[in-house]
Amino acid sequence: MAGAMVLAALLGVAAVGVGAGGAAAADTPGARRAEVIDLKVRNDQYQEVDLGSKGPSLGDTYLYSGIGVKDGRDVASGGGTCQVIRIDGGAQTSQCVLTMELARGSLTMQSLWTSGTTGPLDMAITGGTGDFKAARGTVRFWDIATPNERARMEILR
């Protein structure tokens, strides 16, 4: 289940998420405004729930939480869950959903993740509250479950 742990850590990072960042207006009239926020992620809690038969099986769930850090300050906190929805040989695919709380509101994200994959993970921003109530966009995570984990949020409003 190491892959699931990586995903959970990654998502913990995502859940950690947003602080301060630059905003850029699009060049075309009526276009949505994009805000980019870069964070370092510090994972703090993780739990696996083994459902069904012992070992990897459909429904197994991973819960996680973490802190988003910007310029050495904690600027966000959050967490989420990943639930195994498909097993194909040794690979597990999970549906992951998380929420990140920031001073200006919250963001929700989701994606599918397959254990054993390398490279960054992209999660869709599916909504939010406060300043982020009409948010859409993408959050990309790198170096998941390592001390160098980081996230870049590209928020469209």
C-alpha positions, 0 to 999 in steps of 0.5 A, a space after each residue: 500500500 506504499 502507493 496509497 501512502 504516497 497518494 495520501 501524502 500528496 493529497 495531504 499536501 494538496 489539502 495543505 494548500 493556499 496562502 498568498 500569491 500573485 494574481 494575473 488578469 487575462 488579456 481578453 475581455 470577459 476572461 477569468 482571472 487566474 491566481 497562482 499560489 505556490 506552497 510547501 506541504 507539511 503532512 501531519 496525519 495519515 490513516 489507512 482503513 482496510 475494508 473488505 478482505 484483508 489487504 488491498 481491496 475495493 473500498 479501502 480508504 486513506 485519510 490524511 491532513 496537512 499544513 500549507 507553508 508559504 515563506 516559512 508561515 503556516 497559511 492553510 490546513 486541510 485534509 481529505 480521503 482517497 478510496 480505492 475504486 479499481 484494482 488491476 494487478 498490483 495497481 490500485 486506482 483511488 478517487 481522492 477528494 480534499 478540502 483546504 481551508 485558507 484565510 480567504 475561504 476554502 477550496 475543494 479538489 478531486 482527482 483519480 490517482 493510480 498507485 505506482 505512477 511517478 511524476 506530478 499529480 494534477 487535481 481539479 479545483 471543483 469549488 470553494 467558499 469565500 473569495 474562492 466561491 466560484 473557483 475552478 482550476 488545477 492544483 499540481 503536486 510534486 515530490 509527494 510524501 517527501 520533505 520537499 513536497 510542494 503544490 502549485 495552485 492555479 485558481 480561476 475565478 
